[in-house]
Amino acid sequence: MLTLKQIYDGEDAVIAALEKKHVNNAREIIEGVIAIDRQRKAAQQKKDAASAEMNKMSKSIGMLMGQGKREEAENAKAQTAALKETIKQLEQEMDSEEQKLTQALLQIPNVPYAIVPEGASAEDNLAVKVGGWAFGEGLKKLDQSADKAFSASGAAIALKDWPASENPEPASAKLPHWELAKKYNLIDFDLGVKISGAGFPVYIGQGARLQRALINFFLAEANKAGYTEIMPPTVVNQASGYGTGQLPDKEGQMYHCEVDDLYLIPTAEVPVTNLYRDVILDEKDLPIKNCAYTECFRREAGSYGKDVRGLNRLHEFSKIEIVRIDTPEHSDASHREMLAHVEGLLKKLELPYRILRLSGGDMSFTAALCYDFEVYSEAQHRWLEVSSTSNFDTYQANRLHCRYRRDEDKKVTLCHTLNGSALALPRIVAALLENNQTDEGIRIPKALQPYFGDEWIR
């Protein structure tokens, strides 16, 4: 969550940034937080004054008794008792204001960085880089170095202006992945409905082997890039949900086990980042780089239409997550390294991709800066999101109390947290099946063949 220092040091800047995220009544919200904090501080000052007076009065009682001034001593005792009651009431008021302040701050999203584009929806997202296919003149300016792509001055195209004529369309019609899954007996969606419900597919034979191959490939690549593998729980408590910003669950996307008050994780970001809750790290140990494979669970409330067909939108799916804990000075470099890592995976999988810088209105509640990776589905003729890679600045760290001790002055300060999908499997599988289908079968990309154990699905 935002720190009070952020708000007091730049109230107008925070309000403007929240308006960029399309927060309604941003000024009223921030002014409300300040009013609560001032009320809390006023109660603190009154309590401190009452405590000082009570201490002074308590010291005088013994002296008055020693001087034989019993009546004055008894009056002092009565005043001390009254001050104790006043202090108790002020402490209760402080606790109440503190709770109000925390609840108010929890409702405020992170403020976006200046580089985040203005916009209310996905149509305003900026495509900053493309790769994986022979693009035409309209997209040439996006074939650029990472430094240019991820800077404010780099070339970009808003999705509302995207030249759809230059999408990597195949020469002939292709089957969608749900038909290929049936043709090659890879995935049974009906069995999943029978066992659990819609959005819980059953992977069979070569389909299951493809899942396992991708998981092992992504983990191996993360290991090469210096990430330490974690195998975390897939259920978390409330504190963990609040720590990374999944709670309060405004959109009702979390599966809640009410009897035990535990939550199924929507992403490995939650348990892995929470490893560092209430921890003070040493600067020399940063950046910390972790990765984890987990199953992920999302209710996907409100999803409908073509977006939910087949593997496009599931309630349970496999994903490899990369997480970093870093210093504020190095977090931008960490973010760029993570983006390069995800892009490298898509190149090795030989998939057409584009990288988007999300607009303020399309960013997540907790992100300060987010890039999405999309791959092109040649059968569905649409782009499929396969990764979101975000820098959260100090927003999660403040909720988590995740701090580090600076080498130079031993000062303890908040870390920056970052994470990204590297990668989520369902839409990767969809694109791999659809884009690589031939008359001979489905071709497995060369980089994946050692993990799959074959060159083809037949």
N, C-alpha and C positions, 0 to 999 in steps of 0.2 A: 504494500500500500504506500501511498505518498507519505513522506515525512512532513512534520509540521515545519521544519526548517525550509523545505522546498516551498511550502505555501507562503510562509512569512517573508522569505527572501525574494519571491517573485510572484506575488498574488495575481497580478494582471497577466503575466506570462502563462501561469498555470491555467487560468480561466480561458485564455485564447487557445491553448493546446487542447483543453477538454472540448472546446467548441469545434476544433478540428476533428475530434472523434465523434462529433454530433451528440454530445451530452446536452440534454435539455436543461435549462436553468442553471448553467455552470456557475455563474456569478452567485446566485442565491445559495447554491450548495456550498461553495467555498466560504462565503461569508457566514453561513451557518456553522461550519466547522470552527471558524475563528471565534465566533460568539460562544460556542460551547467551551473552547479552550480558555477563553478569558474568564468565563464563569468558574471553571475549574481552578484557574490561577487565583482568582479572588478568594475562593474558599480556602485555598492553600495559605494565602497571606493571612487570612483571619485565624486559621488554625495555628500558624506559626506565632502570631501575636499572642493568642490565648495560651499557647504552650509556654512562651517566655514569661508571661504574667503569672501562670500557675507555678512555674519553677521558682520565681521570685517570692511568691506568696508562701510556698512550701518551706523555703529557707527561713522565712521570718517567723514561722510558728514556734520553732525551738527556741529562738532568741527571745520571743515574747514570753514564753513559758518560763524561761530562765530569769527573766526580769520580773516575774510575778504578775504579769499583765494577762491574766487568764481570760478575761472577757474579750480582749483584743485578739488573743490567740484563737479563741473559739470562733470569732467572726472570720478570722483568716482561714480557719478550717472550712467554714461554710462556703466562703468565696472559692476556695480550692475545689470543693466538691462541685460547685456550680460550673466552674471552668472546665472540670473533667467532663461534665455532661455536654457543655458547649463544644468541646473538642471532639467528643464522640459523634455529635450531630454533624459537625463540619467534616469529619472523616467519612461519614456516610454520604454526605453531599458530594465530596470529592470522588468517592467510588462511583456514585451514580453518574457524575459528569464524565468520568474516565470511561465508563461503559458506553455512554452516549457518543463520546468522541471516537472510540474504537469502531463502533457500529457505523458511524457516519463515514469514517475513512474507508471502511471495508466496502462501502457502496460506490466509491469513486474509482474509475478505471485509471490505468497508467496514462501518463501524458506522452504523446508521440514525439519523436525527434523531429527536428526542423526538416530533414530530408524526406519525411513522409509526405506524399502528395495529398492535396485537398481532394475531397470527394466523398460521396454519400454511399456508394455501393461498389460492387465488384467491377462494374463498367468503368470506374475511374481508376482502377489499378493500372500501374505502368509496366508494360513489358520492357525489360532492360537488357535482356540477352536471349538469344536463340541458339540452337545447335541440334545436330543429329540428322539434318537433311539438307538437300540442295535448295536453298531458299532463293526467292527472286529479288528484284531490285528494291522492292518496297521494304524489305527486311534487312538489307545489307548493312545498314548502319548499326544494327543490333548484334552483328557478329564482331564482337570487340573484346578487349581484354577485361579481366575481372575488375581491375582498378577503375576503369572507365564505367563499367556497368553498375558498380555499386557506389558511385559518387553522384552528388547532386547535379554535376555538370554533364554526366554521361547521356548518351542518346537514349530515348525512350518513346514508346508508343502507348497511348491509353487504349485499353481494350475496346472501348466504344469506337475507336478508329482502326482497329486491327484489320488488315487486308485479308479477309477469309479466302480470297482467291489464291493466296500463296500458301495455304495449309498443305501439308504433305499428303495429298489425296492419292490413293493407289490407282493403277491403270484399269483395274477391274474390280467388280463388287466383291466384298469380303463378308464372311459370316461374323456376327457378334459373338462374344466369348461365351454367352450362355448356350448358344447352339453348338459351338465347338466343344464345350464341356460335355454336352450330351453325346455328340458324335464320337468323341474319343474316351468317353466314360471317365472324365476327370473330376467332376464336381456334381453332386446330386443336391439340387436345391429343394426338391420335394421331400427328401428324407430329412433334411434339416428342419423343414416346417413340421413334419411328423414328430420329431424328437423335441424341438424347442419352440419353433415358430419362424416366421419370415425373418430373414436377415441373419440366419445361423446355418451357413452351408456345411455340407459334409464333403470333404476332399477324399478322393478315392484313387488308389493305385498311382499312376504317373502324376495325377493332380496333387496328391499328398507329397510325392517325391519332389515335385517342383516347388512346393511351399518350403519343404525342408532345405532344398538346395539354395533358395533365395535367402533364407534365414542364415545359413552357414556362410554364404558368400558375403552378405552384409556384415556379419560379425567379424569375419576374417579381414575384410577391408578396414573396418574400424580398428581392429587390433594393429594392423599395419600402420595406421595413422596415429597410434599412440594412445588409444582409448582403453581404459581398464574395464573389462566386462563385469557387470553386476547381475546377479540373479535375485531380484527383489520380490516381495510379496505382491500379489495382484489384488489384495484388499487393503484398504487404509482406513485410519481413524479420522475423526473430524479435524483434528489439529493439522494433519497432513493435507487435507483438502483445503483448509483455510490458508495453509502456508504457501501453496503454489497458486491460489486464486480460483480453484474450481468451486469452492464454496465461498460465499453463498451461491447456490446453484440457481441462478436467475431463470435459466431456460429449461430446467428440469431434465438435464441430459445425463445425470449420474444415476446408476443403479444403486439403490440404498437397501442394505440388509437391516431392516428396522429393529429386529430383536436384539442384535448385537451392536447396533449403531455403527456399522462399518459400510464402506463404499467400495464397489468394484472400480478399478482404475480405468479412466478413459485413455490413459497414456502412461508409459513408464516414467515420463517427466515427474509425475507426482511422487512415487516412492523414492526415486533416485535423488531428486533435488532435496527431499526431506531427510536424506542421510546427514545433511549439514545444517539441520534445524538446531538452534541453540548451541552453535559451535563457533569457537574463535580459532581461525586458521592462521598459519604463519605465511607471510607474503612469499617466502622462498618456495612454498609448496604449490603456488598458483602459477598457471591455471591448472585446476583439477579437470581431468577429462575422463568421463565415464560413458559407457554404452550399455544398453540392456535390451534383450529380446523379451517381450511379454505378449500375452494376449491382452487386448484392449476391449473395453465394453462401453458402448454408447447407446443411449435410448433413441437418439436421432428423432426426437419429437418434432413433428411438423413436416417431416420429409415425405415427398410424394412424387408421382410421375416418373419420367424416364430416368431421373437421377438415382432411383432406387433399384433399377433393374439389374439382375445378376449380382455382380461383385461391386457395383458402383457405390453402394452405401449399405454397410452391414452393421449389425448390433454387436457382433464379436469378430475381431480380426487380429492378425499377427502384425507386429510392428517392431522395428529396431529403432531405438531412440538414442541420440547422442546428447549429452549434457555437459556443460562447462560451468565451473565456478571460477571467477576471474577478478582481477583488479579493475577499477574504472578506467585506468590509463590504457589497459591492454584489451579491453572487451571488444572494441571495434575490430582489432586485428583477429581476435578469436572468431568473431562472427564471420569475417571474410574467409577464414580457414574452413569453417564449417560449411559455408556455401560452396567453396571449391571442392570439398569432400563429396557433398551430395551431387554436384554436377559431374564429378568424376565417375560416380556410380552409374549415372544415366548414360554417360558416354560408353562405359564398358558394356552396358546392356543394349547398346545400339538403338536407343529409343529417341525419336524426335522430341525435343523439349523446349520449353520457354521458361524464363525466370521472371517473376512479377514482384514489383515492390508494391505492397498493399497500401491502398489509400486509407485515410483516417477513419472513414466510415465503415471499412471492411475489416479492420484489424480486430484482433481478439482483445478482451477486456484487460489482459495483463501485459501485453506487448508494448514496447516503446518503438520497435522497428521490426518489421516482418517481411520476409521474402517467401513467396510460394513457388514451388516447382510444379509444372504441369507437363504431362506427356500426352502425345496425340494418339487418339484411337482411330485407326483407319477404317474400322467397320462402323463405329458409331458416329464418325465424322464430328468429333468434339474433343475438347481438351479435358483431361482428368487430373485433378490435383493429387499429387503423391507425397508432397512434403511441405511443411511450414517450418521455417528456420528463423528463430526470433531472438532478439536481445531484449531482456526485461529491465535493464539498468538495475537500480536498487529496489525495484518494486516488490519482487518476491523476497529478496533478502531482508527487507524491513519486516515483512510478515513472519519470516522464518527466524529472525534474529541470527542471520548468517553473516558473520563478520570476519575480518582478518586484522592481524597486527602488522603495521607497516614496519619494514626493516629500519628505515631511516630514523623515525622518531618514536617508535613503539606505540604510536597512536592506534586505537582500535576503531575501525570504520567499516561501513557496509560493503559487502562484495557486490559484484554484478553477476547475474545468472543468465545463462543462455541455453537453448535447446533446439533440437530439430529432428525431424523424421529422417532416418537414413537406412532403410526407407519403410513406408507402409506398404504391405504386400498386395491387398486386393486389386487396386487399380493398376499396379505394376503387372500383376498376373494377367489382368484383362488386356492390357496393351501388348504384352508379350505374345499372348495367344492370337490376338486379332492381327497384329502387324506382321507376324512371322508365319502365317499360314500359307501353305503351298499345296500343289497337287500331290506331293509326296508325303505331306504331313506338316507338323509344326516345327520349324527350325529353332533350336536352342542357341542363343548367343554364345560365341566362343568362350567368353570369360566365365560363363555359367556351366559350361559342359563338364569340367572336372567335378563340380559339386552335384550335378544331376546324374552324371554317369552315362550320358548318351548325347548324340548330336541331334536327335529327333524325338518328337512325340508322334507315335504312329498307332 
